Amino acid sequence: MPQRMHQLHGEAYLFDTIIQNWDRRIANPNMLKKGDEFRLIDHEEAFVSATGADEDRDVVRKPWEAFGIDNFIAGDMQHPFWRRLKPSNHVDFGRAADAWKSLPDDTFSLYAAEASGDWGRATCDSIAAYLDDARRNIEAVVDAIQRAREQ
């Protein structure tokens, strides 16, 4: 991963962490890559805290809660970008957090209101509320990532 891509990969890692996309891992990277460009695909396992089964929501912590992030732990479940992001001096997670914090309060509810009816209103509203919580707690997510980078 070239240094010039570290920031973009860091932002993708933060996004996956926020949406709880634990399915993007070393054993299953779920991305299309051509040269230095990549596209993240397959988000069907995301948003466990917003739309998962009751038994999953009861045990899965949100990324801004204590021990809510584990996609940096070595093994098959580790995020594919983590090994290079951890030691990198070319990633500013605070910059990405600032972008999240700058979103207007109604951003996600407006997206939910425009979503296809096939998604289900309750599902869209739940995801919108979850993302709004994530936006308000983005500093805690970044702090947890920074602590993991220091380990």
DSSP file (Angstrom, degrees, kcal/mol; ACC not computed):
  #  RESIDUE AA STRUCTURE BP1 BP2  ACC     N-H-->O    O-->H-N    N-H-->O    O-->H-N    TCO  KAPPA ALPHA  PHI   PSI    X-CA   Y-CA   Z-CA
    1    1 A M              0   0    0      0, 0.0     5,-0.1     0, 0.0    35,-0.0   0.000 360.0 360.0 360.0 115.0    0.0    0.0    0.0
    2    2 A P    >   -     0   0    0      0, 0.0     3,-2.1     0, 0.0     4,-0.5  -0.313 360.0-116.5 -64.4 148.9    1.7    3.2   -1.1
    3    3 A Q  G >  S+     0   0    0      1,-0.3     3,-1.4     2,-0.2     4,-0.5   0.835 113.6  63.6 -54.6 -35.1    2.0    6.0    1.5
    4    4 A R  G 3  S+     0   0    0      1,-0.3     4,-0.3     2,-0.1    -1,-0.3   0.693 103.1  50.5 -66.3 -15.7   -0.3    8.2   -0.5
    5    5 A M  G <> S+     0   0    0     -3,-2.1     4,-2.7     1,-0.1    -1,-0.3   0.534  83.8  90.8 -95.9  -8.6   -3.1    5.7   -0.1
    6    6 A H  H <> S+     0   0    0     -3,-1.4     4,-2.7    -4,-0.5     5,-0.2   0.898  85.9  49.9 -57.6 -44.0   -2.8    5.4    3.7
    7    7 A Q  H  > S+     0   0    0     -4,-0.5     4,-2.4    83,-0.2    -1,-0.2   0.931 112.6  46.6 -62.8 -45.3   -5.3    8.2    4.5
    8    8 A L  H  > S+     0   0    0     -4,-0.3     4,-2.1     1,-0.2    -1,-0.2   0.911 113.8  48.2 -63.4 -42.1   -7.9    6.7    2.1
    9    9 A H  H  X S+     0   0    0     -4,-2.7     4,-2.5     2,-0.2    -1,-0.2   0.884 110.4  52.8 -65.5 -37.7   -7.4    3.3    3.5
   10   10 A G  H  X S+     0   0    0     -4,-2.7     4,-2.5    -5,-0.3    -2,-0.2   0.897 108.8  49.2 -63.0 -40.5   -7.6    4.7    7.1
   11   11 A E  H  X S+     0   0    0     -4,-2.4     4,-2.3     2,-0.2    -2,-0.2   0.879 111.1  49.8 -67.1 -37.2  -10.9    6.4    6.2
   12   12 A A  H  X S+     0   0    0     -4,-2.1     4,-2.7     2,-0.2    -2,-0.2   0.898 110.7  50.3 -66.5 -40.1  -12.2    3.1    4.7
   13   13 A Y  H  X S+     0   0    0     -4,-2.5     4,-2.4     2,-0.2    -2,-0.2   0.933 110.9  48.6 -62.5 -45.6  -11.1    1.3    7.9
   14   14 A L  H  X S+     0   0    0     -4,-2.5     4,-2.7     2,-0.2    -2,-0.2   0.918 111.3  50.6 -60.6 -43.8  -12.9    3.8   10.1
   15   15 A F  H  X S+     0   0    0     -4,-2.3     4,-2.6     2,-0.2    -2,-0.2   0.946 111.4  47.0 -59.3 -50.3  -16.1    3.5    7.9
   16   16 A D  H  <>S+     0   0    0     -4,-2.7     5,-2.7     1,-0.2     4,-0.3   0.876 112.7  50.8 -60.2 -37.5  -16.1   -0.3    8.2
   17   17 A T  H ><5S+     0   0    0     -4,-2.4     3,-0.9     3,-0.2    -1,-0.2   0.928 110.9  47.9 -65.8 -45.5  -15.5    0.0   12.0
   18   18 A I  H 3<5S+     0   0    0     -4,-2.7    -2,-0.2     1,-0.2    -1,-0.2   0.924 114.6  44.3 -62.3 -45.0  -18.4    2.4   12.4
   19   19 A I  T 3<5S-     0   0    0     -4,-2.6    28,-3.5    -5,-0.2    29,-0.3   0.413 110.2-121.9 -84.4   5.4  -20.8    0.3   10.4
   20   20 A Q  T < 5 +     0   0    0     -3,-0.9     2,-1.8    -4,-0.3    28,-0.3   0.897  47.8 167.4  58.3  44.0  -19.7   -2.9   12.1
   21   21 A N    > < +     0   0    0     -5,-2.7     3,-1.5     1,-0.2    -1,-0.2  -0.528   6.2 159.0 -87.6  71.6  -18.7   -4.5    8.8
   22   22 A W  T 3   +     0   0    0     -2,-1.8    -1,-0.2    23,-0.4    24,-0.1   0.593  60.3  77.0 -72.4  -9.0  -16.8   -7.3   10.5
   23   23 A D  T 3  S+     0   0    0     -3,-0.2     2,-1.1     1,-0.1    -1,-0.3   0.673  73.3  84.9 -75.9 -16.6  -17.2   -9.4    7.4
   24   24 A R    <   +     0   0    0     -3,-1.5     2,-0.3    -8,-0.1    -1,-0.1  -0.764  67.5 134.7 -85.5 104.4  -14.4   -7.4    5.7
   25   25 A R  B >  S-A   28   0A   0      3,-1.4     3,-1.6    -2,-1.1    54,-0.2  -0.882  72.4 -87.8-145.6 171.2  -11.4   -9.3    7.0
   26   26 A I  T 3  S+     0   0    0     52,-2.3    51,-0.1    49,-0.3    50,-0.1   0.888 127.0  47.7 -52.7 -44.2   -8.2  -10.8    5.8
   27   27 A A  T 3  S+     0   0    0     49,-1.4    -1,-0.3     1,-0.3    50,-0.1   0.641 129.6  22.7 -73.6 -13.2   -9.8  -14.1    4.9
   28   28 A N  B <   +A   25   0A   0     -3,-1.6    -3,-1.4    48,-0.3    -1,-0.3  -0.531  67.8 174.1-152.4  74.0  -12.6  -12.2    3.0
   29   29 A P        -     0   0    0      0, 0.0    12,-0.2     0, 0.0     3,-0.1   0.720  22.1-156.0 -66.7 -22.1  -11.5   -8.7    2.0
   30   30 A N        +     0   0    0      1,-0.2    11,-2.4    10,-0.1     2,-0.3   0.920  48.7 115.7  47.9  55.6  -14.7   -7.9    0.0
   31   31 A M  E     -B   40   0B   0      9,-0.2     2,-0.5     2,-0.0     9,-0.2  -0.995  61.6-132.1-149.4 152.0  -13.1   -5.4   -2.3
   32   32 A L  E     -B   39   0B   0      7,-2.7     7,-2.4    -2,-0.3     2,-0.4  -0.892  29.9-168.9-101.4 134.7  -12.4   -4.9   -5.9
   33   33 A K  E     +B   38   0B   0     -2,-0.5     2,-0.3     5,-0.2     5,-0.2  -0.983  19.8 168.9-132.0 135.4   -8.8   -3.7   -6.6
   34   34 A K  E >  S-B   37   0B   0      3,-2.4     3,-1.9    -2,-0.4     2,-0.2  -0.888  71.7 -47.0-143.5 111.0   -7.2   -2.5   -9.8
   35   35 A G  T 3  S-     0   0    0     -2,-0.3    -1,-0.0     1,-0.3     0, 0.0  -0.490 122.8 -23.3  62.7-129.5   -3.7   -0.9   -9.3
   36   36 A D  T 3  S+     0   0    0     -2,-0.2    -1,-0.3    -3,-0.1     2,-0.2   0.536 120.9  95.1 -88.1  -8.0   -4.0    1.5   -6.4
   37   37 A E  E <   +B   34   0B   0     -3,-1.9    -3,-2.4     2,-0.0     2,-0.3  -0.566  50.9 176.3 -87.0 148.8   -7.7    1.9   -6.7
   38   38 A F  E     -B   33   0B   0     -5,-0.2     2,-0.4    -2,-0.2    -5,-0.2  -0.987  19.9-153.8-147.3 156.6  -10.2   -0.1   -4.8
   39   39 A R  E     -B   32   0B   0     -7,-2.4    -7,-2.7    -2,-0.3     2,-0.4  -0.999  20.2-133.3-131.1 129.3  -13.9   -0.4   -4.2
   40   40 A L  E     +B   31   0B   0     -2,-0.4     2,-0.3    -9,-0.2    -9,-0.2  -0.688  34.0 175.1 -82.2 131.6  -15.5   -1.7   -1.1
   41   41 A I        +     0   0    0    -11,-2.4    -2,-0.0    -2,-0.4     0, 0.0  -0.830  39.7  43.4-129.7 168.4  -18.3   -4.2   -1.8
   42   42 A D        +     0   0    0     -2,-0.3     3,-0.2     1,-0.1    -1,-0.2   0.988  44.0 166.3  63.0  81.5  -20.6   -6.6    0.2
   43   43 A H    >   +     0   0    0      1,-0.1     3,-1.8    -3,-0.1    -1,-0.1   0.072  37.7 117.8-108.4  21.4  -21.9   -4.8    3.2
   44   44 A E  T 3  S+     0   0    0      1,-0.3    -1,-0.1   -23,-0.1    -2,-0.1   0.687  73.1  53.7 -67.7 -16.6  -24.6   -7.3    4.0
   45   45 A E  T 3  S+     0   0    0     -3,-0.2   -23,-0.4     7,-0.0     3,-0.3   0.352  90.7 107.5 -95.4   5.7  -23.1   -8.1    7.4
   46   46 A A    <   +     0   0    0     -3,-1.8   -26,-0.2     1,-0.2   -25,-0.1  -0.242  59.3  36.1 -82.7 169.1  -23.0   -4.5    8.6
   47   47 A F    >>> +     0   0    0    -28,-3.5     4,-3.2     3,-0.1     3,-0.8   0.834  57.9 160.5  62.8  40.3  -25.1   -2.7   11.2
   48   48 A V  H 3>5S+     0   0    0    -28,-0.3     4,-2.0    -3,-0.3     9,-0.1   0.909  75.4  51.6 -56.5 -43.0  -25.5   -5.5   13.6
   49   49 A S  H 345S+     0   0    0      1,-0.2    -1,-0.3     2,-0.2    13,-0.1   0.727 118.4  37.8 -69.0 -20.3  -26.4   -3.1   16.4
   50   50 A A  H <45S+     0   0    0     -3,-0.8    -2,-0.2    77,-0.0    -1,-0.2   0.816 138.0   6.2 -97.1 -36.9  -29.1   -1.4   14.2
   51   51 A T  H  <5S+     0   0    0     -4,-3.2    -3,-0.2    -5,-0.1    -2,-0.2   0.384  94.3 115.8-133.0   1.9  -30.6   -4.3   12.3
   52   52 A G  S  <<S-     0   0    0     -4,-2.0    -4,-0.0    -5,-0.6    -7,-0.0  -0.116  76.3 -74.7 -71.9 172.3  -29.2   -7.6   13.6
   53   53 A A    >>  -     0   0    0      1,-0.1     4,-2.6     4,-0.0     3,-0.7  -0.290  47.6-109.3 -61.9 152.0  -31.1  -10.3   15.4
   54   54 A D  H 3> S+     0   0    0      1,-0.3     4,-1.8     2,-0.2     5,-0.1   0.882 119.4  53.1 -53.1 -43.5  -32.1   -9.6   19.0
   55   55 A E  H 3> S+     0   0    0      1,-0.2     4,-0.6     2,-0.2    -1,-0.3   0.840 111.5  46.8 -65.7 -31.3  -29.5  -12.1   20.4
   56   56 A D  H X> S+     0   0    0     -3,-0.7     4,-2.6     2,-0.2     3,-0.9   0.915 110.4  51.2 -73.2 -44.2  -26.7  -10.4   18.3
   57   57 A R  H 3< S+     0   0    0     -4,-2.6    -2,-0.2     1,-0.3    -1,-0.2   0.809 105.1  58.9 -63.5 -28.5  -27.7   -6.9   19.4
   58   58 A D  H 3< S+     0   0    0     -4,-1.8    -1,-0.3    -5,-0.3    -2,-0.2   0.773 118.7  27.1 -71.4 -25.3  -27.7   -8.0   23.0
   59   59 A V  H << S+     0   0    0     -3,-0.9     2,-0.5    -4,-0.6    -2,-0.2   0.671  99.3  88.8-112.2 -21.5  -24.0   -9.1   22.9
   60   60 A V     <  -     0   0    0     -4,-2.6     2,-0.2    -5,-0.1     8,-0.1  -0.681  67.5-144.7 -84.3 124.8  -22.4   -6.9   20.1
   61   61 A R        -     0   0    0     -2,-0.5   -12,-0.1     6,-0.2    -2,-0.1  -0.561  18.7-110.3 -86.0 152.0  -21.0   -3.7   21.5
   62   62 A K    >   -     0   0    0     -2,-0.2     3,-2.5     1,-0.1     6,-0.1  -0.506  32.2-110.7 -76.6 150.8  -21.1   -0.5   19.5
   63   63 A P  T 3  S+     0   0    0      0, 0.0     5,-0.3     0, 0.0     6,-0.1   0.740 117.5  54.7 -58.0 -24.0  -17.7    0.7   18.3
   64   64 A W  T 3  S+     0   0    0      4,-0.1     2,-0.2   -46,-0.1     3,-0.1   0.452  94.9  86.4 -90.5  -0.1  -17.8    3.7   20.6
   65   65 A E  S X  S-     0   0    0     -3,-2.5     3,-2.0     1,-0.1     4,-0.2  -0.606  99.2 -76.9 -94.1 160.4  -18.4    1.5   23.7
   66   66 A A  T 3  S+     0   0    0      1,-0.3    -1,-0.1    -2,-0.2    -2,-0.1  -0.324 119.6   4.0 -56.2 131.9  -15.7   -0.1   25.7
   67   67 A F  T 3  S+     0   0    0     -4,-0.1    -1,-0.3     1,-0.1    -6,-0.2   0.763  92.0 131.8  61.3  28.7  -14.3   -3.2   23.8
   68   68 A G    <   +     0   0    0     -3,-2.0     2,-0.5    -5,-0.3    -2,-0.1   0.514  57.3  62.4 -87.4  -6.0  -16.6   -2.4   20.9
   69   69 A I        +     0   0    0     -4,-0.2    -1,-0.1    -6,-0.1    -2,-0.1  -0.979  43.6 146.5-123.6 127.3  -13.8   -2.7   18.3
   70   70 A D    >   +     0   0    0     -2,-0.5     3,-1.3     7,-0.1    -1,-0.1   0.260  41.8 105.6-138.6  12.7  -11.9   -5.9   17.6
   71   71 A N  T 3  S+     0   0    0      1,-0.2     8,-3.0     7,-0.1    11,-0.2   0.315  77.9  61.8 -79.8  12.4  -11.2   -5.8   13.9
   72   72 A F  T 3  S+     0   0    0      6,-0.2    -1,-0.2     2,-0.1     2,-0.2   0.492  75.6 110.3-107.1  -9.5   -7.6   -5.0   14.7
   73   73 A I  S <  S-     0   0    0     -3,-1.3     4,-0.1     4,-0.1     9,-0.1  -0.472  80.2-101.4 -72.0 135.4   -6.8   -8.2   16.6
   74   74 A A  S    S+     0   0    0     -2,-0.2     2,-0.2     3,-0.1     3,-0.2  -0.188  80.5  60.2 -57.5 144.6   -4.5  -10.6   14.7
   75   75 A G  S >  S-     0   0    0      1,-0.1     3,-1.7    -3,-0.1   -49,-0.3  -0.756 104.3 -44.2 130.0-174.6   -6.1  -13.5   12.8
   76   76 A D  T 3  S+     0   0    0      1,-0.3   -49,-1.4    -2,-0.2   -48,-0.3   0.754 128.9  58.0 -60.8 -26.4   -8.6  -14.1   10.1
   77   77 A M  T 3  S+     0   0    0    -52,-0.2    -1,-0.3    -3,-0.2    -4,-0.1   0.495  79.3 115.1 -85.8  -2.9  -11.0  -11.5   11.4
   78   78 A Q  S <  S-     0   0    0     -3,-1.7   -52,-2.3    -6,-0.1    -6,-0.2  -0.423  78.4-103.9 -69.2 140.6   -8.5   -8.7   11.2
   79   79 A H    >>  -     0   0    0     -8,-3.0     3,-1.2   -54,-0.2     4,-0.5  -0.383  28.1-124.0 -61.9 139.5   -9.4   -5.9    8.8
   80   80 A P  T 34 S+     0   0    0      0, 0.0     4,-0.2     0, 0.0    -1,-0.1   0.715 108.3  47.9 -63.9 -20.1   -7.3   -6.2    5.6
   81   81 A F  T >> S+     0   0    0      1,-0.1     4,-1.9     2,-0.1     3,-0.8   0.644  88.7  87.3 -90.5 -14.9   -5.9   -2.7    5.9
   82   82 A W  H <> S+     0   0    0     -3,-1.2     4,-3.0     1,-0.2    -1,-0.1   0.870  78.0  59.2 -59.6 -44.7   -5.0   -2.8    9.6
   83   83 A R  H 3< S+     0   0    0     -4,-0.5    -1,-0.2     1,-0.2    -2,-0.1   0.847 115.3  36.5 -56.5 -35.0   -1.5   -4.2    9.4
   84   84 A R  H <> S+     0   0    0     -3,-0.8     4,-0.6    -4,-0.2    -1,-0.2   0.795 117.3  51.9 -86.7 -29.4   -0.3   -1.3    7.3
   85   85 A L  H >< S+     0   0    0     -4,-1.9     3,-0.7     1,-0.2    -2,-0.2   0.873  96.6  68.0 -74.3 -36.8   -2.4    1.3    9.1
   86   86 A K  T 3< S+     0   0    0     -4,-3.0    -1,-0.2     1,-0.3    -2,-0.1   0.915 111.4  29.3 -53.2 -51.4   -1.3    0.5   12.6
   87   87 A P  T 34 S+     0   0    0      0, 0.0    -1,-0.3     0, 0.0    -2,-0.2   0.562  94.8 119.1 -87.2  -4.4    2.3    1.7   12.1
   88   88 A S    <<  -     0   0    0     -3,-0.7     3,-0.4    -4,-0.6    -3,-0.0  -0.340  44.7-168.2 -70.5 136.6    1.6    4.4    9.5
   89   89 A N  S    S+     0   0    0      1,-0.2    -1,-0.1    -2,-0.1    -4,-0.1   0.264  81.6  75.1 -95.0   7.7    2.4    8.0   10.3
   90   90 A H  S    S+     0   0    0     -5,-0.1     2,-0.5     2,-0.0   -83,-0.2   0.062  75.2  88.6-111.3  23.0    0.4    9.0    7.2
   91   91 A V        -     0   0    0     -3,-0.4     2,-0.6    -6,-0.1     3,-0.1  -0.986  49.6-172.0-125.1 126.2   -3.1    8.5    8.6
   92   92 A D    >>  +     0   0    0     -2,-0.5     4,-1.2     1,-0.1     3,-0.7  -0.847   5.7 177.8-116.1  92.5   -5.0   11.2   10.4
   93   93 A F  H 3> S+     0   0    0     -2,-0.6     4,-2.5     1,-0.2     5,-0.2   0.790  80.7  65.2 -64.9 -26.3   -8.2    9.5   11.8
   94   94 A G  H 3> S+     0   0    0      2,-0.2     4,-2.4     1,-0.2    -1,-0.2   0.867  97.4  54.4 -62.7 -36.2   -9.0   12.9   13.3
   95   95 A R  H <> S+     0   0    0     -3,-0.7     4,-1.4     2,-0.2    -1,-0.2   0.914 109.9  46.0 -63.6 -42.7   -9.4   14.4    9.9
   96   96 A A  H  X S+     0   0    0     -4,-1.2     4,-1.8     1,-0.2    -2,-0.2   0.900 111.1  52.9 -66.4 -40.0  -11.9   11.6    9.0
   97   97 A A  H  X S+     0   0    0     -4,-2.5     4,-2.9     1,-0.2    -2,-0.2   0.892 104.2  56.5 -62.0 -39.1  -13.7   12.2   12.3
   98   98 A D  H  X S+     0   0    0     -4,-2.4     4,-1.6     1,-0.2    -1,-0.2   0.873 104.2  53.2 -60.8 -36.5  -14.0   15.9   11.5
   99   99 A A  H  < S+     0   0    0     -4,-1.4     4,-0.4     2,-0.2    -1,-0.2   0.919 110.7  46.5 -64.4 -42.7  -15.8   15.0    8.3
  100  100 A W  H >< S+     0   0    0     -4,-1.8     3,-1.4     1,-0.2    -2,-0.2   0.930 112.0  50.8 -63.0 -45.1  -18.3   12.9   10.2
  101  101 A K  H 3< S+     0   0    0     -4,-2.9    -1,-0.2     1,-0.3    -2,-0.2   0.780 103.2  60.6 -65.6 -25.9  -18.8   15.6   12.8
  102  102 A S  T 3< S+     0   0    0     -4,-1.6    -1,-0.3    -5,-0.2    -2,-0.2   0.575  78.5 109.7 -79.8  -8.2  -19.4   18.2   10.1
  103  103 A L  S <  S-     0   0    0     -3,-1.4    -3,-0.0    -4,-0.4    -4,-0.0  -0.456  80.2-106.2 -66.9 137.2  -22.5   16.4    8.8
  104  104 A P    >   -     0   0    0      0, 0.0     3,-1.9     0, 0.0     4,-0.3  -0.277  30.4-109.9 -61.0 151.9  -25.7   18.2    9.5
  105  105 A D  T 3  S+     0   0    0      1,-0.3     3,-0.3     2,-0.1     4,-0.3   0.785 116.1  47.7 -54.6 -32.7  -27.9   16.6   12.3
  106  106 A D  T 3> S+     0   0    0      1,-0.2     4,-2.3     2,-0.1    -1,-0.3   0.309  78.6 108.4 -95.9  10.4  -30.6   15.4    9.8
  107  107 A T  H <> S+     0   0    0     -3,-1.9     4,-1.9     1,-0.2    -1,-0.2   0.926  83.2  38.3 -52.5 -54.7  -28.2   13.8    7.3
  108  108 A F  H  > S+     0   0    0     -4,-0.3     4,-2.6    -3,-0.3    -1,-0.2   0.851 113.9  53.8 -74.1 -34.0  -29.0   10.2    8.0
  109  109 A S  H  > S+     0   0    0     -4,-0.3     4,-2.0     2,-0.2    -1,-0.2   0.866 108.4  51.7 -67.6 -33.3  -32.7   10.7    8.6
  110  110 A L  H  X S+     0   0    0     -4,-2.3     4,-1.1     2,-0.2    -2,-0.2   0.911 110.5  47.8 -67.4 -41.4  -33.0   12.4    5.2
  111  111 A Y  H >X S+     0   0    0     -4,-1.9     4,-0.8    -5,-0.2     3,-0.6   0.928 111.1  51.5 -61.3 -44.3  -31.2    9.5    3.5
  112  112 A A  H >< S+     0   0    0     -4,-2.6     3,-0.8     1,-0.2    -2,-0.2   0.887 106.1  54.5 -60.9 -39.4  -33.5    7.1    5.3
  113  113 A A  H 3< S+     0   0    0     -4,-2.0    -1,-0.2     1,-0.2    -2,-0.2   0.783 111.3  45.9 -65.7 -26.3  -36.6    9.0    4.1
  114  114 A E  H << S+     0   0    0     -4,-1.1    -1,-0.2    -3,-0.6    -2,-0.2   0.507  88.0 114.8 -94.3  -6.0  -35.4    8.7    0.5
  115  115 A A  S << S-     0   0    0     -3,-0.8     5,-0.1    -4,-0.8    -3,-0.0  -0.259  78.9 -88.5 -67.6 153.2  -34.5    5.0    0.6
  116  116 A S    >   -     0   0    0      1,-0.1     3,-1.8     2,-0.1     4,-0.5  -0.271  29.7-123.7 -58.5 142.3  -36.3    2.5   -1.4
  117  117 A G  G >  S+     0   0    0      1,-0.3     3,-0.8     2,-0.2     4,-0.2   0.728 106.8  74.7 -60.1 -21.9  -39.4    1.0    0.2
  118  118 A D  G 3  S+     0   0    0      1,-0.2    -1,-0.3     2,-0.1    -2,-0.1   0.773  89.4  58.8 -61.8 -25.5  -37.9   -2.4   -0.4
  119  119 A W  G <  S-     0   0    0     -3,-1.8    -1,-0.2     1,-0.0     4,-0.2   0.791 112.5-118.3 -75.4 -27.7  -35.5   -1.7    2.5
  120  120 A G    <>  -     0   0    0     -3,-0.8     4,-2.3    -4,-0.5     5,-0.2   0.441   9.1-113.9  91.5 126.6  -38.3   -1.2    5.0
  121  121 A R  H  > S+     0   0    0      1,-0.2     4,-2.8     2,-0.2     5,-0.2   0.900 114.7  52.3 -59.6 -44.2  -39.0    2.0    6.8
  122  122 A A  H  > S+     0   0    0      1,-0.2     4,-2.2     2,-0.2    -1,-0.2   0.901 110.4  48.7 -62.6 -40.5  -38.1    0.6   10.3
  123  123 A T  H  > S+     0   0    0      2,-0.2     4,-2.5    -4,-0.2    -1,-0.2   0.940 113.3  46.5 -63.4 -47.5  -34.8   -0.8    9.0
  124  124 A C  H  X S+     0   0    0     -4,-2.3     4,-2.6     1,-0.2    -2,-0.2   0.912 113.4  48.6 -62.5 -43.3  -33.8    2.5    7.4
  125  125 A D  H  X S+     0   0    0     -4,-2.8     4,-2.4    -5,-0.2    -1,-0.2   0.878 111.1  50.9 -64.9 -37.5  -34.8    4.5   10.4
  126  126 A S  H  X S+     0   0    0     -4,-2.2     4,-2.3    -5,-0.2    -2,-0.2   0.917 111.9  46.2 -66.3 -43.8  -32.9    2.2   12.7
  127  127 A I  H  X S+     0   0    0     -4,-2.5     4,-2.8     2,-0.2     5,-0.2   0.913 112.2  51.7 -64.2 -42.3  -29.7    2.5   10.6
  128  128 A A  H  X S+     0   0    0     -4,-2.6     4,-2.1     1,-0.2    -2,-0.2   0.920 111.1  47.1 -60.7 -44.5  -30.2    6.3   10.4
  129  129 A A  H  X S+     0   0    0     -4,-2.4     4,-2.2     2,-0.2    -1,-0.2   0.906 112.4  50.5 -64.1 -41.2  -30.5    6.5   14.2
  130  130 A Y  H  X S+     0   0    0     -4,-2.3     4,-2.5     2,-0.2    -2,-0.2   0.936 111.2  47.7 -61.0 -47.8  -27.4    4.3   14.6
  131  131 A L  H  X S+     0   0    0     -4,-2.8     4,-2.5     1,-0.2    -1,-0.2   0.856 109.6  53.3 -64.6 -34.5  -25.3    6.4   12.2
  132  132 A D  H  X S+     0   0    0     -4,-2.1     4,-2.1    -5,-0.2    -1,-0.2   0.909 109.2  48.8 -66.4 -40.3  -26.4    9.5   14.0
  133  133 A D  H  X S+     0   0    0     -4,-2.2     4,-1.5     2,-0.2    -2,-0.2   0.915 110.9  51.6 -60.6 -42.5  -25.2    8.0   17.3
  134  134 A A  H  < S+     0   0    0     -4,-2.5    -2,-0.2     1,-0.2    -1,-0.2   0.913 108.0  51.4 -61.0 -43.1  -22.0    7.1   15.6
  135  135 A R  H >< S+     0   0    0     -4,-2.5     3,-1.0     1,-0.2    -1,-0.2   0.912 111.2  47.3 -60.8 -42.7  -21.5   10.7   14.4
  136  136 A R  H 3< S+     0   0    0     -4,-2.1    -1,-0.2     1,-0.2     3,-0.2   0.764 119.8  39.9 -70.1 -23.6  -22.1   12.0   17.9
  137  137 A N  T >X S+     0   0    0     -4,-1.5     4,-1.4    -3,-0.2     3,-0.7   0.134  76.8 117.6-110.7  18.9  -19.6    9.4   19.3
  138  138 A I  H <> S+     0   0    0     -3,-1.0     4,-2.6     1,-0.3     5,-0.2   0.830  70.6  59.7 -59.6 -34.4  -17.0    9.5   16.6
  139  139 A E  H 3> S+     0   0    0      1,-0.2     4,-2.6    -3,-0.2    -1,-0.3   0.892 103.6  51.3 -62.3 -38.4  -14.3   10.8   19.0
  140  140 A A  H <> S+     0   0    0     -3,-0.7     4,-2.0     2,-0.2    -1,-0.2   0.872 109.7  50.2 -66.6 -36.0  -14.6    7.7   21.1
  141  141 A V  H  X S+     0   0    0     -4,-1.4     4,-2.2     2,-0.2    -2,-0.2   0.947 112.7  45.9 -65.2 -48.3  -14.3    5.5   18.0
  142  142 A V  H  X S+     0   0    0     -4,-2.6     4,-2.8     1,-0.2    -2,-0.2   0.899 110.6  53.6 -62.5 -40.9  -11.1    7.3   16.9
  143  143 A D  H  X S+     0   0    0     -4,-2.6     4,-2.4     1,-0.2    -1,-0.2   0.907 109.0  49.1 -60.1 -41.6   -9.7    7.2   20.5
  144  144 A A  H  X S+     0   0    0     -4,-2.0     4,-2.1     2,-0.2    -2,-0.2   0.898 111.7  48.9 -65.5 -40.0  -10.2    3.4   20.5
  145  145 A I  H  X S+     0   0    0     -4,-2.2     4,-2.0     2,-0.2    -2,-0.2   0.924 110.9  50.0 -64.1 -43.9   -8.5    3.0   17.2
  146  146 A Q  H  X S+     0   0    0     -4,-2.8     4,-1.2     1,-0.2    -2,-0.2   0.899 109.5  51.1 -63.1 -39.9   -5.6    5.2   18.3
  147  147 A R  H  X S+     0   0    0     -4,-2.4     4,-0.6     1,-0.2     3,-0.4   0.911 109.4  51.1 -62.9 -40.3   -5.2    3.1   21.5
  148  148 A A  H >< S+     0   0    0     -4,-2.1     3,-0.7     1,-0.2    -1,-0.2   0.858 106.5  54.7 -64.6 -34.0   -5.2   -0.1   19.3
  149  149 A R  H 3< S+     0   0    0     -4,-2.0    -1,-0.2     1,-0.2    -2,-0.2   0.793 105.6  53.5 -69.3 -26.2   -2.4    1.5   17.2
  150  150 A E  H 3<        0   0    0     -4,-1.2    -1,-0.2    -3,-0.4    -2,-0.2   0.590 360.0 360.0 -84.4 -11.3   -0.3    2.1   20.3
  151  151 A Q    <<        0   0    0     -3,-0.7    -1,-0.2    -4,-0.6    -2,-0.1   0.492 360.0 360.0 -74.2 360.0   -0.5   -1.6   21.4
